[in-house]
Amino acid sequence: MALISSLFFLNPVPVEERFTEMEITIVQFMSGSLWRALKNYFSNSGLMLKIHGLDNGTSQVLATYQLVIHRLSQLSKRELQEELGVKLPKDAFEKIFVFLQECVTNDGKFINNEFNDVYLVTIVEPIPLEAFTLQEEEVSAVKYIPYHEYKNLLAKEDPAYVPYDVNGEYGKLFDIIRQRCQVNTEERSLSLQKQLQRYSPVTLEANLTELSEADQKALGLIVKAAKIVDDIFYEQVWHSNPALRDWLKDHANASELDKLKWDYFLINKSPWSSLDENEAFLTTADSAVKLVPEATKSVAGWKGLEYRAAFPVTKPPGANFYPPDMDKAEFTLWLNSLTEEQKHVVTGFFSVIKRRSEANQDASLSDHIASSINKLPDSTFDLYSIPYSEIYRPFLTKASELLYKAGDLVSSASLKKLLHSKAEAFLSNEYYESDIAWMDLDSKLDITIGPYETYEDELFGYKASFETFIGIRDDKATADLKLFGDNLKLLEDHLPLDRIYKSTDVSAAPIRVIQLIYNSGDVKGPQTVAYNLPNDEKIVKDRGTSMVMLKNVQEAKFEHILKPIAEITISKEQRGFVDFDSFFTHTICHECCHGIGPHTITLPGGQTSTVRKELQEVHSAMEEAKADIVGLWALKFLITKGLLSESMVESMYVSFLAGCFRSIRFGLTEAHGKGQALQFNWLYEKGAFVFHKDSTFSVDFAKVEGAVESLSHEILTIQGRGDKNAAMLLLNKYCTITGPLKTALEKLESVKVPVDISPSFPLADALMN
């Protein structure tokens, strides 16, 4: 019996729509490709191939491989080459959806139920028919017919075609094709404009007059190193991100739409919108074009196959730290086979996980890495780890040189030590000493550079992203905040938490206030107002943490974001309580509270672990919620002890309420937004926040203190137990947009209150030039 699979080209504009039909004969339901699949992948499924495209300059080629196997892309690439003579790299394949196929054939004697992955390959021009090299025993012909005609044939259950239910899940294929073909440029431009308008442009500067001439020269070198950190972060987000960035930049002046794409990409540093639950604002049709002349047979007058580098519609939860097709089960199985020392490296901050089987095809691997992979000991597992110092060596070597030269120039001994030790860490992958040097920094020029936060790793929360913050220290504001760092031990001792979970080795935390003049790396979307580092639990245990407050960033957010939010969402009677000092002071306590509470913990079985490792991908949201709510508890505690003014009580609670709306607008996929939704809904449920008929909110001062303490106890206890299930239950219950919250957010959207700021740094630009 002969079955036919299809391959077609379509147009995104009203010109003739076509598709290529490729006939594959499957003898007794067992083609050569299926037999190879059975032999090599232990699958019991068949293969079907489709190619879709168009002839007006934006062709699309789709390959659908019906095989129930892990890591389908390897087989799909091979079959495309063997049966059509088309050889493409892995970044040409875009996985668009998975569907369940239920098929009964051979007079009801053969039942085939399987999940199928559908891949799309987007090419710039149709492949000439003579460029194909057909495997005759598998493919008898290639021809073109309209794609909608193919859909109609399937709908009519034409016996000449492999059956697919176009009214079911498989119908998504034709919906995607139609959406990509019917692009309204004007509507798309308006959509991007609205997304951009959610960010208020601000200029951030500081006074450099107190820096010596040598320090200013060093500053220029540090900014150059920070630019390299940006390059590393682009690669950490997604493997084809740098190519997409370069393409969008080069074509930004081609049209208004192209300029808008580039502007919004710069804010998000990826094709996924941070404020829209990481929804893609670009498609593969917008992506970088790559020419592969050797992909097919050469044809006179045709330069060769050009494709657009594909990216997934859904942002990869593991970013580019893990293979995109790796799941938690595979990682855990491999992890359990390793020694304790190896486990520490694999789950540590500073390594990337790769596949042995893809080493030869991975363009990101330099020759020295490929050579070292060949020397890896034999293993039944395909995964292996590479340290940052190796995988990012070309970037880190240049950045290291710049930091070392800058260290030679600066006048501050502590800054010299930081820059030199960080330069060494970039090459050795050992960051302990450089992080201690960062904590000891006492310099007018304040530098944070390296891999720190783990927000981008949404799979496990293990891997650190590179970032840079460069600022000028505000000496007066720094001196004013010494109170908070000096009282961390007092706060730890009085936390609303059972003593068994409290830390006994909390150290005073230095706090530095700076005026930010440049940032790079993991600073996409909503801007950081402060940070508490390092995150390495060993350093936290040995030395505690240090905090840096970005005062000019906080001032900009208060003026451009929080004040307008308060005017819309806070009741008239309490609106006057919203002030900058309360906003700033709570941010200080938020960062302080990252350094207290459970970090290194003892599990019920007696094993020592960390909160980060036990909570995995939910750790970031829980930690941000903890720092926020315990920070609010800490403010009230310090007031009760007479260390802060009693006059702050009302303003700190009302300012916190207004701040809830600010952070939740970041989205519920972002750690801060998720954590803030948890807090808002808990406090609202307890009656601490009150919703009024005029759609404004107020604080019930009689209930808020108890509600804050109860949530602090709940989160701290979950962390102390390392109870991931309890954390997930808490987040699932409270991380939602409830009715009153939705009303407030819609009001803010209707009057176009910005969600965050988009900073520019003229001082850094001048130094670079």
N, C-alpha and C positions, 0 to 999 in steps of 0.2 A: 504494500500500500504506500502511496506517495502522499506526504504532507508538504505544505508550502509555507514558508515563512516569508516575511516581506521587508522591504527596505525602501524608504521613500523620502523625497525632497518636497519641502513646502515653502511658500512665500509668506513673509510677514506683511505684505502690502497687496493690494488688489491686482496682481498679475497672475499668470497661469500657475496654478499650484500643481506640483508633480511629486510623485514618489517613485523610487526604484523598487521593483519587485525582484527578490532573489529566491529562486526555487531551490529548495533543498530536499532531496529524496531521502527518506528515512525508511530503510528496509526493516520490516518487522519491528518498527518502533525502536530500532537500535542503529543509529547512524555512527559513523566513525567518531564523530566528536563526542557522542554520548558514551561510546565505549571507552574512549580515553578518559572521560570524566569518571566513569565507573572505576577504571583502573587506577587513576592517579588521585582522585578526590573522594572515592568511596561514596559516590552519590547515586541515587536511583532516578535521576530526572533527565529530561530531554533538553535540547538546546534550541533556542529560536533566536534569529538575528533579524534586527530591523535597522534600517538607516533612513533618516528623514533629513530633508534639506531644501534649499531653494536656489533660484538662479539669479537673484538680483543683488548679490553682494553680501548677504547675511545668511548663508546656508546653515542648516542644522542637521547633524547626523546623529541618529539615535541607535544605540545597540542595546537590545534587551536579551539578557542571557538567563534562561530558565534553568538554574541549577541550584539545588539546595546545598550550598557549600559555604564555608567561611572564607572570607577574602576572595570574593568573586572576581575582582578586577584583574587578577593575574590570568585567570582562564579566559576572560573576555578579551584581553589584549592578544593572547595567543591565537584564539579562534578567529579573530578579525584578520590577523595576519595570514593564517593558514588558508582560510576559505575565501577571502577577498583580496589577499595580497596587500592589505593596508596595515602598516606598522606605525602605531602612535604611542607616545609616552603616557604615563599614568595621569598627568594633569590635563589630558584631553577628555577624560571620562568624568561626567557629572552624574552622580546618582540622584535621580529625581524623585523616585518613590519606590516602595515595596508593596506588592499586592499578593493576595492569596488566590491562586488559580485552582479551581475545582473542575476537573475534566474527566468525562467518561467516554471511552473510545472502544473500538474493536467489538461492536455490538454488546457493549456493557461488560465485556470480559476484563477490561483494563481501566482501573480507577486511579487517577493521578491528582493528588492534592498536595500543593507545595507553595511555599512563599518564593516570590520571584523579585529580583532586583532589576530595576529599569534604569539604564544609563543613557545619558545624552552626550553626544559629541557635536560641538558647534564648529562648522567650517565656514570660511569666508566665501568660497566659490564652489559650485558643484564639482564633484570629481568626474572628469571625462570617463566615459564608459571604457575607453581603450586603456585607461590607467589601471583598471582592476586586473588582478591575476586570479582567475577563478580556479578553485579546486574542483575539477569536473565531477569527481565522484560525490561531492557534497553540494555543489552549486552548478546548476545547469544553465542559468541565464540571469541577466540583470536588465531591467527595463524600467521606464517611468510611467506612473499613472497618478492622478490627483490624490492627495492624502485623504480628502473627505470621501472620495470614492472607496478607498480602502476601509474607512470606518463603516460605510454603508454595506460593504461586502461582509464585514464581520457581524454587523447588526442582522443581516439576512441569514447568517450562519452558512455562508457559502462553503460547501464541502471541500473546495480546493484550498482552503486556508486553515491554518491552525486556529482553533476556536478561542476567542476571547470575548468576554462579556463587556461590551462598550458601555452598557448601562450600569455596570458595577464599578469596581475599583480601577479597572484598566482604562475606563473612560477618562481618568485624570490625565492620561497621556495626551489626548486630543484637546483637553482644556488648557493644558500647559502650552501646547503648540499654538493654540488660538491666542492666548494671552500675550505670547512673545511676538506674535505676528501683528497684533492690533495695538501697537504702541501709539498713544496720543502724546506727541512731544509737548504740547502746551500744558496738558494736564499733569504730565510728569514733572515739568519745570515748576508748576505751582505747588505740587506736593513737596518737592525738595526745598522750595523757598519757605514753606511753612515749617518744615523740619529745622531749617537753619535759623529761623526766627525765634526758636525756643532758646537759643543761646545769645546772651547779651554781650556784644564785643566790648572788651575793656583793655586798657593799656596798663601794664604793670612795670613800674620803674623803681629805682632807689638811688640814693645819693652815694656816688663813688668817691667823693673827695677825700674821705678818710683812708682810702686805700693808697698805698705807695705806688709809684710808677711800676716797680717790679711786680707788685701784686696784681696790677691791672694787666700787665703782660701775661702773667700766669692765668688770670681769669680768661683771657682770650683762648689759651690752650685748653683750659677746662671746658669751655663752651664747645670747642671742636671735638673733644672727647665725648661730650654729651650728645652731639649730633650722631656719633657712631653708635652710642647706646640706642638712639632712636632706630637705627638700621637693624640692630639686633632684635629689638622688640617687634618690629614689623615682621620679622621672620618667625618669632616665637608665636605670634597670633595664628598664623596659617602659612603653609609652605609656599603658596604662590602669591602671598601678600606683597612682597617687594616688587614683583613683576607687574602686578596690578597697579600699585602706587606709581611706578615709573610710567606706565602707559597712560594713566589718567592725567598725570602731570604734563606729559608731552602733548596731550591733545586737549588740554584745558581751554585753550583759546579757539578751538574749532567752532564752538557755538555757545549760546547761553546755557543750554542744557549741560554741555560738557564742563563748563565752568562751575555750575552748581554741583555736579557730581564730585568734582575735585575738592571743592570747598567743604562739602559734607564728609567726604572721605578723610580729609585732614583732621577733622574733629574726632571721628570715630576710629581712625587708624585701621580701618578694615571696611569691608562692604556690608557690615552689620551695624544697625543703629542701636547705640547704647540705651537710648531713651524709649525704644519700642520693643522691649523684650528681645533684643538682638535680632529683630526681623531684618532680612536683607533689603537694602534700598537700591541695590544693583542686581543685575542678572549676568549670567555668563556672556550674554550678547554684548555687554558693556566691557568685557574683559580684554586683556592683552592678546594681541594677535601674534602667533608664532608660526614661522615657516619651517616645514619639514620636507625638503625636496626629495629625500630618500624614503618617504612614507609609502610611495607607490612607484609603479613603473613611470619612467619619464615619458612625456608626450610633447611633441613639437609645438611650440607656441604657448605652452603652459608652464609657469615657473614652479609649480608643485603645490602640494597640499598646504593650506594655511588654516590653522584652527585657533579658536579662542580658548585660553586657559580656563578650565572650568573651576567653579567653586560651589560648594554646597549651599543650598538655600538656608539650611539650618546650620548655625555656627557650631563647629566641632567642639564638644564639651572639653576635650582634652587638648584643645588648641593644637600647636605643633610640637607638643612635648611627647606625644605618643603616636603610634601609627593610627591613621584615621579609621581603620577597620578593626582596631583592637577594642575588645570590650573588657569589662571588669573581671569576668570569669576567666578569660585567658590570662590576664595580668596576675590574678590571684593564684592561679595554678602554677604559673612560672615562679612567682614570689615564694611560694611554699617550698619550692625545690632548692632554694638558695641558702647559703650559710647566713648567720646573723650579721656578719660584717657586710656581706653582699646585699642583704636586705636593707641595711642602713643606707648604703649608697643608692640603691634603686628607688627607695622612697624618700631620699633626701632632696634638698632644694635645688642642687646644682648639677643635675644630669638629665639627659634626654633619652627616651626609650625608642629604639629602632628595631627593624626586622633584618635578620641575616639574609633572608631570601631576596630582599630588595636592595641590598647594598650596591650591587653592580648597576642598578638603574637609578640610584639616588644621586641626582646632580648636586645636591647640597654637600655631599661628602667629598672632601679633598683627597688627593692621592695618599697622603700619609695616614688618613683615617681608614681608607679602603684597605691599605696594607695591613694596618693593625687588626682590622676585622678578620682578615684571613688567618691571623694568628690566634683567634679566640679558641678556647678549648671546645671540643665537641660537646654538643648538647642536643637533647631531644626537643628542646624548645626553640622557637624561632626568634624570640625577643632577646635583646641585649641592651646595655646602657652605655652611653658615651658622656663623659664629663663636659660641662660647658666650655672648659678651657680648650678642648679639642674641637667640638662641633662648631664653636664660634671663633676659632683661633685667628682667622684673618682679621676679623673686627677687633678682637681683644688685644691682639699684638699692637695694632695702631693706637688704640685707646690707651694701652699701657705706656707706650712711648710718650704720648702727650702728657699723661698724668705725671710721669717721672720727671719730665722737663719742667712742668709747672711746679712740682715739689722743690726742684732746685732753685726756683726763683722766689718763692714766697718768704715772707719775713717771720711768720708764725711757726714756731717749732712744732706745735701740735698739728698744724695743717700740713707741714712738710712730712711729718710721720704718717698722717692719714694718706696723703697722695702717693707716697712711695709704697706703703704697705698695700694699698688698693691696687696699684700697678702690678705688684708681685702676685696678688691674689688672682688677678685676671688670668695670669699665666699658669699658676699652680693649682687653681680651683680650691684653695684653702683660704676661707674667708674669716676665720676666727680672729686672728690678730688685727686685721684691717677693721673689723667691726668694733673691736675694743678701742682701737685708735679713733674711730668715729665717735664713740661714746665719750672719749676724753677730749674731744675737740674744743678748743678755747681760742677762737679766732674771729676777727671781724668778718672775714670772708668765710661763709658757711657752706660746706659742700656735702651732699649726700649722693653717692653714685654706686651702682652695683645692682645685683639681683636681690630683691627683698620680698615684695608682696606676692601672694599666691592666688589672687582673685581669678586670674586667667585660666588656671587649671580647675575647671569645674567638674572634672572627672573624679579626682581624688583630693585636690587641694595640696598637693605635694610640691609642685615645681614653682620656682620663683622667677618672676619677670624682671627684666632690667629696667631701671629708672634713674633719673637724675633730678635733683633739686639744687639750684644755686641761688644763694641769697646773701644779703648784707644783714648782719646781726643788729637788732634793735636793743642796745644795752640797757636802756631804762626799763623797757617792757620786760626784758629777761629778768632783771633784778626784782621786779614787782611780783614775779611768779614763783620765786623760790619757795614760798609757803607750801605750794602744792606738792612739789617733789619731795620736800622734807617730811611730809606727813603720810607717805605711802604705807609705812609700817603700821601707823595708827589706824588707817583705813582698813588694811588687811585684817587686823585683829578684831575689828568691829563689824566686818561684813555680815550681812544676813544669810549666814551659811553655817552648817554644822562644822564644828571645829575639826573633825576628821579630814575635811576636804581643804582646810585653809593651808596656805603656804607659810612656812616658818622662816624662810630666808629672803624676805623682800628687802630690797635695798632702796635707798633714796634715789629718785629719778631726776637727773638734770633736765631742765626745760630751757630750750633756746627759742627766742622769738626772732624771726627774720622777715625782711622785706624781699619777696621773691623777685628775681630778675630773669630766671630762665628755668624751664623744666623740659624733660624729654622722656621717651620710653613709655612706661606704663602710666600715662596721664591722659588717657583717651576719655572722651565724653565728659561727664561731670568732674569738675576739678577738685583735687584734694585741698582741704583747708588746714590739715595738720597730719602728722604721722608719728607713730610710736614704734621704734625699732631698737635692736633687730628682732626678728621673729624666731631665730634659732633658740630652741628651748634650753640648750646647754649654756648659752650666754645669759639668757634670762635667769637661769638658776644661779650662775656664778656671779653675775654683775647687775642683773636687773635690766632695765631699758632706759632709753633717753627719748625725749620728746622734742619735736620741732613744730612751732606754730607759724603759719604763713599769714602774717597779720594783714598785709595788703590784699590778699586773696579773700580773707574773711570780711574785710571792710567792703570790698566790691560786692560780695554775695549779700551782705546785709542791706546795702543801699539798693542794689538792682533786683534782688530776689525776695528777701525776707520781709522788708517793709511793705512792698506791694502785696505780698501774700497776706500779711496781717490785716491790711485794709479790707481785704475781700472776705477772709475766713474767720476772723476773731470778732467777738461781740463788741459793740461800741463801748460798753462799760469797762472792758478789760484791755482794749486795744493799746492804751497808753503804757501798759506794763511791758510791751515788747521793746527791748533796747539792746544796743550793741554790747554793752558790758556783760549782760547776762548770756547773750549768744556766745561771746568770746570765752567767758569763764566756764560755761558748760563744755565747750570744745576742749578746754584744758583738762577738765575732769574726765572727759571721754578718753582722751589719750592716756592720762594717768591710769585709768582703770584697765587699760590693756595690760598693764604691768602687774596687776594684782589678781587674786582669784586663782583657780586651778590652772596649771600649765603642765608640769610633770605630775602624773597621777599613778596611783596603785589600783589595778583592776581587781574585781572580786576574786579572781584566782590567785592573786598575789603578784602578778607580773607588773613590772614598771612600764609605763607607756606615756604618751602625751595626749592632750586633748585633741590636737590637730590630727594625729594619726587615727584616733578612734572615731572622731566625727567625720573625717574625710571631706566630702564635697559640701556638707552642710556646716562645716566649721566656720567659714568666713561669715556667713549670715548670723550664726549664733554669737560669734565673737563681737561683731559690730553691735548687735542688740545688747549684749552684756555691757560693753563699754558705754553705750548710750544710757541705759537705764540705771546701771550702777553708778555712772557719773552723776546722774541726777540725785540718786540716793546720797552720794558722797558730798554734794553741795549742801544738802540739808544737814548732814551730819556735821560738817565743818561749821555751819552756822550755829548749830546747837552747842558746839564746843566753844563758841565765841571767837572762832578764827576768821569768820567772814561776817559781814553786816547782816543783821536781821532784816533790813530793808530789801534784801535781794529775794526773799521768799516768793512773793507773788510774781515778780518779774521773771524769775528763773523758770517757774512752771508754765507761765503763759508764753514765754519765748520758746520754750521746748515744744509746746503745742503747735505754734506756728511753724517751727522747724520740722515737725512731722510731715506736714504737707510738702515742704521743700524736698525732703529726702525721698518720700514715696514716689514723687514724680520722676525719680531716676529709673523707675521700673522695678517690677518684682523679680526680675532675673539678676539684678545687681545686688550685691551683698548688703550695702547700706540701705537701699530701698526696701529690701526684703526684711531686714532687721527692724526698720522703722515701722513697717506695716504691722509686724508682730506687736510692737510696743503700743502703737495707737489703738489697735483693736482690743488688746488686753485692758488698757486703761479706760477705754470707752465702755467695755463690758462691766467693769467694776464701778462705773458711775463717776470716775474721776474727770472725764471729759463729757461735757453736756452739749447736745445738739438742739438748737433753737428753731422756732418756726420761720425765722428770716434766713435760715440756712447758714447761720454763723455758729461758732463754737465758743465755749468758755470752760474754765477750769473750776471744778468744785474743790475748793481748798480744804474742806473737811475730809475728803475721801482720797485725795491724790497721794498723800504721803504713804498711807497703807497700801495702796495699789502699786506704787513704785517699789516698795519693799517686798511685796509678795512676788512680783515678777522677777526682781533681782534674785530672790531666793530660788525660784524655779529654774532660771537659766544657770545660775552658779552650781546648783546641785546636779543638773544634767551634765555639765562640764566635769564636775568632780567625779562623777561615776563613769564618764566616758560613754554615756548611753546614747548611741546614735539613733536607735529606734524612738526613744522619747523625744529627742531633738526634732526628728522628722514629723512626729505627731504634732508637736507644738507648732512647728512652722506651717504644716498643712492646715491646721485649724485656724491660725490667726493671720497668715500671710495672704489675705484676700482683700479685694476692694469691696467693702461693705457699702450699703446704701448711702448713709450719711457721708462716708468718705468719697464715694463716687460723685455725690452732689458737689462737694467742695472742689474736687479736681476738675469737674466740668465747668464750674464758675471761673476757676483760674484759667482754664483753656479758652473760655469764651471772651475774656478780656485780654487774652494774650500776654499774661504775666510770664516773663522768661522762666525757663526751668533752671538754667545755670548760666555760667559765663564762658566766654571764649577769649582767652587772654592773648595779647600780642606782647612781644618783648623787644622794644626798639634798642635797648642798651646792648643786649646780646647780639642783635643783628649788626649793630655798629661795630662791635668787637670782631665779629666774623669777617667784616668787610675791611 
